[in-house]
Every structure is written in structure tokens, then in C-alpha cells.
Amino acid sequence: MKKFIIKTSFFVAPFLLFYFINAVFYRKNEGDLARLGYIYNNPSPSSEVAAQYKPLEEKYIRISEADLDQNIKVDILTIGDSFSEQNLVGYQNMLANKGFSVGHVDRFLSEENPIQVLIELINSDFFDRIKTEYVVLETVERFAVDRTSELSFTQSKSIDSIKTQIKEYEEKNLKSTNPNELQKLEFFSDATVKIPLFNFQYLFLNRPFRSDVYRFKSENNYLFSNNPEDLLFYKEDIKFLPKKNDDKNISQANKVFNKINQLLEKKGIKLIVMIAPDKYDLYYPYIKNKPKGKEPLFFEKLEKEKKEYLYIPSYSILSDMIKKEKDVYFYDDTHWTMKGSYAMFEFIYNMIQNKKAVE
């Protein structure tokens, strides 16, 4: 029995040590990059940066909460991915607080490809029931190419199918745990080992083996609160560079946006395209030892394409902003902060106001 206890102790002791170190140093409820990279030392936690901003009163309408049996009129309808799901501090709510009526297609309704879903809405009775002057179509840059390839322009998504989807989503949520619940650090889990292992590898590697997060030294320590000396990036920002830099792919994406605009214009609606820049692209100029052959060119090439839709030059706006202000994106997350949201809101607001003045 004594030998068994000794052997068990030798086995459990390392896990116990790792667990207590992790419990003290690892912040579980911070940005997606800190979580995915199992980052110990987080000098600029997203929760602290977000706490600096006062949320606005919620004034925009989610489609899931609207009465879809009634006709609905909004000035602007938005559809996108996680960059369009920032709730009270999102660009939609800012537009709504500035006097526009704004409706938003929930992310669970737009699924994995908001571009495909928008086409399906155009082909259905959706815009007969929900009237709008503008549609803001948002996609993150890393998926812009994939989301504009292999599309179906014949599929449709009716109001009735949306009602069914909303009902199924609500029923599923009642049964599941709260998605916003903080991740718990379990004693025996892959995290117990990955946290110390990844952080050790970060001492001499930009990306640990099997990690989803790159960590590069920064040339500028004033990009984020508390002046961190490094930059965190999602691995897919870099993985998809060949696709994003390809001339044919960019031209195809632009053609898709032009075609969607043509379909919307038949319904008296104007398309606004907003591509949320990958964090890697925006902060690439500030990487100390830039990886060879990994220069992002997506926006430079896209801006040369002929556009029939209204285009938000998000990369130019945000890269100029970074030169003057901290925390345009979160240090430990892939997303922009309220400052980034505000920059997008301001451009959309001025674009529509200027268009009205001309008309």
C-alpha cells in the first residue's frame, strides 16, 4: 500500500504543481488569442480594456427578436460574423443611437457564411417583409475568399424557415449551459499540460507545436494598454495568406459583391461591404522580425478593383488610427475594440449622410 501511495504521488505531483501554477497565473476569461494560446503573462487583458468604455443603450433590433409576422421597416440591415456581434458597443448599436433604425441578422441565422445567407434572403420573401435602404455585409478578411467561392445563387431562406431556425435555437439554448459561462480549469485536462508547455515554447518559438496562436516581438510598445512588448495573431491569419493574396481570388470576391449589389438594387436596396481586417494584416508593419514571404496584400489589391457597391476602406481607416491611438484591436483577441467599432460606425454614418445630401 505504501509503495502504491508513493508511486501515485510521483504521478500526481507534476499535475498538482502545474495546476496550482496555472490557477495562479492563467487568466481563463480573457481574449480568444490568450485562451487559444494558453498565454500566462497577459499584460493587457481585454476585460480591462473593455471596462474603459461605457456601453450604449441598446437600440438596434435583432431579427430573432422581431415580430416576423408583421412588416418591418429599418434604415439599415446588417449581417456578418463575430465582428458584427459586439452588442452594445457594436457599430450597429452606435448607428441606432445616432438616429438610424437598424436591424441585425443574428449570427446563428447567418451561420458560417453570411454572404451565402444574404443571397438566400434576397431570393426569398425576406425583403418583402423587411424593408430597408441599405444592407451592411460584413466578413472577416481571413474568410472573405472562401466565403465568396462556390456560392449558390439559387438557394433561398424564407421567413418561415427563419422562424423555425429561431425556435430550434431557443429550445437548444434552454437545454445547454450558458455560452458566456467562464471556462473552468480542470485538474486533469489537456490545458493543465498545454499551459506550461506552450508558455515554455514561446520563449524560443513564434508558435508552439500545435498552438493556434503566433507571438511576435513588436517594434512599437505603445500599440496597446500597459505597453506589451509582443503581438499575438491567430494562425489562420497567416495560414490563409496565399489565398488572400491571390489576384484571381480577390477579383472573384469583388465580382460576387458586385453581383449581390445588382440583386439588391432590383429591390431598391444599396449594398455596403465591410471587410474586417485580420489583426495580422493591420499590425504587420510593427512586427520586429517579419516572417519572410508573409506580407499581406489583400486590401492593397482589393482597393484597385472596380466596385458597384459602397465600400468601407476598413484597412486604411484602422491602420491610420493605430498610428495615433492605442487599443484599436485588443492585445489578447482577434477583434477590434470599441474604438474600431466607432471608426466603422463613423464611416458608415458619414457615407449615408453624404449620399442623402447629394440626392
C-alpha positions as CSV (number, residue, x, y, z in Angstrom):
1,M,0.0,0.0,0.0
2,K,2.9,2.3,0.9
3,K,4.5,1.7,-2.5
4,F,1.3,2.4,-4.3
5,I,0.9,5.7,-2.5
6,I,4.5,6.7,-3.3
7,K,4.1,5.8,-7.0
8,T,0.7,7.6,-7.2
9,S,2.3,10.7,-5.6
10,F,5.1,10.7,-8.2
11,F,2.4,10.6,-10.9
12,V,0.1,13.2,-9.4
13,A,2.7,15.7,-8.1
14,P,3.6,17.2,-11.5
15,F,0.0,17.7,-12.4
16,L,-0.7,19.2,-9.0
17,L,2.3,21.6,-9.5
18,F,1.1,22.6,-13.0
19,Y,-2.5,23.0,-11.7
20,F,-1.5,25.4,-9.0
21,I,0.8,27.4,-11.2
22,N,-1.9,27.6,-13.8
23,A,-4.6,28.6,-11.3
24,V,-2.4,31.5,-10.1
25,F,-1.1,32.8,-13.5
26,Y,-3.5,31.8,-16.2
27,R,-6.5,34.1,-16.9
28,K,-9.2,32.0,-18.4
29,N,-11.8,34.6,-19.2
30,E,-9.8,36.9,-21.4
31,G,-9.5,37.3,-25.2
32,D,-9.7,34.5,-27.7
33,L,-5.9,34.6,-28.5
34,A,-5.0,34.4,-24.8
35,R,-7.3,31.4,-24.4
36,L,-6.2,29.6,-27.6
37,G,-2.6,30.2,-27.0
38,Y,-2.8,29.4,-23.3
39,I,-0.9,32.6,-22.6
40,Y,0.3,33.1,-19.0
41,N,1.5,36.6,-19.0
42,N,-1.2,38.8,-20.3
43,P,-0.2,42.5,-19.7
44,S,-3.2,43.9,-21.5
45,P,-6.3,41.8,-20.7
46,S,-9.3,42.5,-22.9
47,S,-11.6,42.7,-19.9
48,E,-9.7,45.7,-18.5
49,V,-9.7,47.5,-21.9
50,A,-13.4,46.8,-22.5
51,A,-14.2,48.2,-19.0
52,Q,-12.9,51.6,-20.1
53,Y,-15.9,52.0,-22.4
54,K,-19.4,52.8,-21.3
55,P,-22.0,50.6,-23.2
56,L,-24.7,52.5,-25.1
57,E,-28.4,51.9,-24.6
58,E,-29.5,49.0,-26.8
59,K,-31.5,50.5,-29.7
60,Y,-30.9,48.1,-32.7
61,I,-33.2,45.2,-33.4
62,R,-32.2,41.6,-33.7
63,I,-34.1,39.7,-36.3
64,S,-34.6,36.8,-33.8
65,E,-36.4,39.2,-31.5
66,A,-38.6,40.9,-34.2
67,D,-42.2,40.1,-34.9
68,L,-41.7,38.4,-38.3
69,D,-45.5,38.2,-38.9
70,Q,-45.5,41.9,-39.3
71,N,-43.9,44.2,-41.9
72,I,-40.7,45.8,-40.6
73,K,-39.0,48.9,-41.9
74,V,-35.4,49.8,-41.0
75,D,-32.9,52.2,-42.5
76,I,-30.1,49.7,-42.3
77,L,-29.9,45.9,-42.1
78,T,-26.6,44.3,-41.0
79,I,-25.3,40.8,-41.5
80,G,-21.9,39.4,-40.7
81,D,-19.8,37.3,-38.3
82,S,-18.3,37.9,-34.8
83,F,-17.2,41.4,-35.8
84,S,-20.9,42.2,-36.1
85,E,-21.8,40.6,-32.8
86,Q,-20.4,43.2,-30.3
87,N,-23.8,44.0,-29.0
88,L,-24.0,47.4,-27.0
89,V,-20.6,48.5,-28.2
90,G,-21.0,47.3,-31.8
91,Y,-21.2,49.6,-34.9
92,Q,-24.9,48.7,-35.3
93,N,-25.9,50.0,-31.9
94,M,-23.9,53.1,-32.5
95,L,-25.8,53.7,-35.7
96,A,-29.1,53.1,-33.9
97,N,-28.1,55.5,-31.1
98,K,-27.4,58.2,-33.8
99,G,-30.9,58.1,-35.1
100,F,-30.9,55.3,-37.7
101,S,-33.3,52.4,-37.4
102,V,-31.1,49.3,-37.6
103,G,-32.0,45.6,-37.9
104,H,-29.4,42.8,-37.5
105,V,-29.5,39.3,-38.8
106,D,-28.2,37.2,-35.8
107,R,-25.1,35.3,-36.3
108,F,-26.8,31.9,-35.7
109,L,-29.1,32.8,-38.6
110,S,-26.2,33.8,-40.9
111,E,-24.4,30.6,-39.9
112,E,-20.9,30.0,-41.2
113,N,-21.3,32.2,-44.3
114,P,-23.2,35.5,-44.1
115,I,-22.5,36.1,-47.8
116,Q,-24.3,32.9,-48.8
117,V,-27.1,33.6,-46.4
118,L,-27.6,37.1,-47.7
119,I,-28.0,35.7,-51.2
120,E,-30.6,33.2,-49.9
121,L,-32.5,36.1,-48.2
122,I,-32.6,38.0,-51.4
123,N,-34.0,35.0,-53.2
124,S,-36.8,34.6,-50.7
125,D,-39.7,36.7,-49.2
126,F,-37.4,38.2,-46.6
127,F,-37.0,41.6,-48.2
128,D,-40.7,41.7,-49.0
129,R,-41.4,41.6,-45.2
130,I,-38.3,43.5,-44.0
131,K,-37.9,46.7,-45.9
132,T,-34.5,48.6,-45.8
133,E,-32.5,51.1,-47.7
134,Y,-29.0,49.7,-47.0
135,V,-27.5,46.3,-46.2
136,V,-24.2,46.2,-44.5
137,L,-22.5,42.9,-45.3
138,E,-19.5,42.2,-43.1
139,T,-17.0,39.4,-43.2
140,V,-13.6,38.9,-41.6
141,E,-10.8,39.1,-44.1
142,R,-9.4,35.6,-43.5
143,F,-12.7,34.0,-44.7
144,A,-13.5,36.5,-47.5
145,V,-12.1,34.3,-50.2
146,D,-13.6,31.1,-49.1
147,R,-17.0,32.7,-48.4
148,T,-17.1,34.1,-52.0
149,S,-16.2,30.9,-53.7
150,E,-18.6,28.0,-54.5
151,L,-21.7,30.1,-53.8
152,S,-25.2,29.1,-54.8
153,F,-27.3,31.9,-56.3
154,T,-30.4,29.7,-56.5
155,Q,-30.9,28.7,-52.8
156,S,-33.4,30.7,-50.6
157,K,-34.1,31.2,-47.0
158,S,-37.7,32.2,-46.3
159,I,-39.3,34.0,-43.4
160,D,-40.9,30.7,-42.3
161,S,-37.6,28.8,-42.3
162,I,-36.1,31.7,-40.2
163,K,-38.9,31.3,-37.7
164,T,-38.2,27.6,-37.5
165,Q,-34.5,28.2,-37.0
166,I,-35.1,30.8,-34.3
167,K,-37.4,28.3,-32.4
168,E,-34.9,25.5,-32.7
169,Y,-32.1,27.8,-31.5
170,E,-34.1,29.0,-28.5
171,E,-35.0,25.4,-27.5
172,K,-31.4,24.3,-27.8
173,N,-30.2,27.2,-25.7
174,L,-32.7,26.3,-22.9
175,K,-31.1,22.9,-22.7
176,S,-27.5,23.9,-23.0
177,T,-25.2,25.6,-20.5
178,N,-24.7,29.4,-20.7
179,P,-22.2,30.0,-23.6
180,N,-20.9,33.0,-21.7
181,E,-20.0,31.0,-18.6
182,L,-16.3,31.2,-17.7
183,Q,-14.2,28.3,-18.8
184,K,-13.2,26.2,-15.8
185,L,-9.6,25.0,-15.3
186,E,-9.9,21.3,-14.5
187,F,-7.3,19.3,-12.7
188,F,-6.8,16.5,-15.3
189,S,-7.2,18.2,-18.7
190,D,-5.1,19.0,-21.8
191,A,-4.9,22.6,-20.5
192,T,-3.1,21.5,-17.4
193,V,-0.2,20.4,-19.6
194,K,-0.6,22.8,-22.5
195,I,-0.4,26.0,-20.4
196,P,3.2,25.4,-19.1
197,L,4.3,23.6,-22.3
198,F,3.1,26.3,-24.6
199,N,4.5,29.1,-22.5
200,F,7.9,27.4,-22.3
201,Q,8.0,27.1,-26.1
202,Y,7.0,30.7,-26.5
203,L,10.4,31.6,-25.0
204,F,12.1,30.5,-28.2
205,L,9.4,29.9,-30.8
206,N,6.9,32.3,-32.5
207,R,4.3,29.5,-32.4
208,P,4.5,26.4,-30.2
209,F,3.8,23.0,-31.6
210,R,0.0,22.6,-32.2
211,S,-0.7,26.1,-30.9
212,D,-3.3,28.3,-32.7
213,V,-1.5,31.5,-31.8
214,Y,1.6,33.2,-33.0
215,R,3.6,35.5,-30.8
216,F,6.0,38.0,-32.4
217,K,8.2,40.7,-30.9
218,S,6.9,44.2,-31.5
219,E,8.8,47.2,-32.8
220,N,6.4,49.5,-31.0
221,N,5.5,49.0,-27.4
222,Y,2.7,51.7,-27.5
223,L,0.1,49.9,-29.5
224,F,-1.9,48.6,-26.5
225,S,-2.6,49.4,-22.9
226,N,0.2,48.6,-20.5
227,N,2.7,48.6,-23.4
228,P,3.2,44.9,-24.1
229,E,6.4,44.0,-26.0
230,D,4.8,41.5,-28.3
231,L,2.0,40.9,-30.7
232,L,-0.5,38.0,-30.8
233,F,-2.0,36.7,-34.0
234,Y,-4.4,33.9,-34.9
235,K,-2.6,31.2,-37.0
236,E,-5.3,31.3,-39.8
237,D,-4.4,34.9,-40.5
238,I,-1.1,33.6,-41.8
239,K,-2.3,30.2,-43.0
240,F,-4.7,31.8,-45.5
241,L,-2.2,34.4,-46.8
242,P,-1.6,32.6,-50.2
243,K,-5.4,32.6,-50.8
244,K,-5.9,36.2,-49.7
245,N,-3.0,37.5,-51.7
246,D,-4.1,35.7,-54.9
247,D,-5.3,38.1,-57.7
248,K,-7.9,35.8,-59.1
249,N,-9.4,35.1,-55.7
250,I,-9.7,38.8,-54.9
251,S,-11.2,39.6,-58.4
252,Q,-13.7,36.8,-57.8
253,A,-14.7,38.1,-54.4
254,N,-15.2,41.6,-55.9
255,K,-17.4,40.1,-58.7
256,V,-19.5,38.4,-56.1
257,F,-20.1,41.7,-54.2
258,N,-21.0,43.5,-57.4
259,K,-23.5,40.7,-58.3
260,I,-25.1,40.9,-54.8
261,N,-25.4,44.6,-55.2
262,Q,-27.1,44.2,-58.5
263,L,-29.6,41.8,-56.9
264,L,-30.3,44.2,-54.1
265,E,-30.6,47.2,-56.3
266,K,-33.6,45.5,-58.0
267,K,-35.3,45.7,-54.6
268,G,-34.3,49.3,-54.2
269,I,-31.5,48.5,-51.7
270,K,-27.8,49.5,-51.7
271,L,-25.1,47.2,-50.6
272,I,-22.3,48.3,-48.2
273,V,-19.4,45.9,-47.9
274,M,-17.2,45.9,-44.8
275,I,-14.3,43.5,-44.6
276,A,-12.9,43.3,-41.0
277,P,-9.1,43.2,-41.4
278,D,-7.2,40.3,-39.9
279,K,-5.2,41.5,-36.9
280,Y,-2.0,40.2,-38.6
281,D,-2.5,42.4,-41.6
282,L,-3.1,45.6,-39.6
283,Y,-0.2,45.1,-37.2
284,Y,2.2,43.5,-39.7
285,P,4.2,46.8,-40.1
286,Y,5.0,46.6,-36.3
287,I,6.4,43.1,-36.2
288,K,10.1,43.3,-35.3
289,N,11.4,40.3,-37.3
290,K,8.9,40.0,-40.1
291,P,8.4,36.4,-41.4
292,K,9.8,36.1,-44.9
293,G,7.2,35.8,-47.7
294,K,4.3,36.5,-45.4
295,E,3.4,40.1,-46.4
296,P,-0.3,40.7,-46.5
297,L,-1.6,42.2,-49.8
298,F,-5.3,41.6,-49.8
299,F,-6.6,45.1,-49.2
300,E,-4.0,46.7,-51.5
301,K,-5.3,44.6,-54.3
302,L,-9.0,44.7,-53.5
303,E,-9.0,48.5,-53.5
304,K,-7.9,48.5,-57.1
305,E,-10.9,46.5,-58.2
306,K,-13.9,48.2,-59.9
307,K,-16.8,48.3,-57.4
308,E,-20.5,48.9,-57.9
309,Y,-21.3,48.6,-54.2
310,L,-20.4,51.0,-51.4
311,Y,-17.1,50.0,-49.9
312,I,-15.7,50.7,-46.5
313,P,-11.9,51.1,-46.7
314,S,-11.5,49.5,-43.2
315,Y,-7.8,48.7,-43.5
316,S,-6.9,52.3,-44.4
317,I,-9.1,53.7,-41.6
318,L,-7.8,51.4,-38.9
319,S,-4.2,51.5,-39.9
320,D,-4.2,55.3,-39.8
321,M,-5.9,55.1,-36.4
322,I,-3.3,52.7,-35.0
323,K,-0.6,55.4,-35.7
324,K,-2.4,57.8,-33.3
325,E,-4.2,55.6,-30.7
326,K,-3.7,52.6,-28.5
327,D,-6.1,49.6,-28.4
328,V,-7.7,49.8,-31.8
329,Y,-7.8,46.0,-31.6
330,F,-7.5,44.0,-28.3
331,Y,-4.0,42.9,-27.5
332,D,-5.2,39.4,-26.5
333,D,-8.0,39.0,-29.0
334,T,-8.6,38.8,-32.8
335,H,-11.3,41.6,-32.7
336,W,-11.3,45.3,-32.8
337,T,-12.2,47.2,-29.6
338,M,-15.0,49.8,-29.2
339,K,-12.6,52.2,-31.0
340,G,-12.6,50.0,-34.1
341,S,-16.4,49.7,-33.9
342,Y,-16.7,53.5,-33.6
343,A,-14.4,54.1,-36.6
344,M,-16.7,51.8,-38.7
345,F,-19.8,53.4,-37.4
346,E,-18.5,56.9,-38.2
347,F,-17.6,56.0,-41.7
348,I,-21.0,54.3,-42.4
349,Y,-22.8,57.3,-40.8
350,N,-21.0,59.9,-42.9
351,M,-21.3,57.8,-46.1
352,I,-25.1,57.6,-45.8
353,Q,-25.4,61.3,-44.7
354,N,-23.3,62.4,-47.7
355,K,-25.3,60.2,-50.1
356,K,-28.6,61.7,-48.8
357,A,-27.2,65.2,-49.2
358,V,-26.3,64.5,-52.9
359,E,-29.7,63.0,-53.5
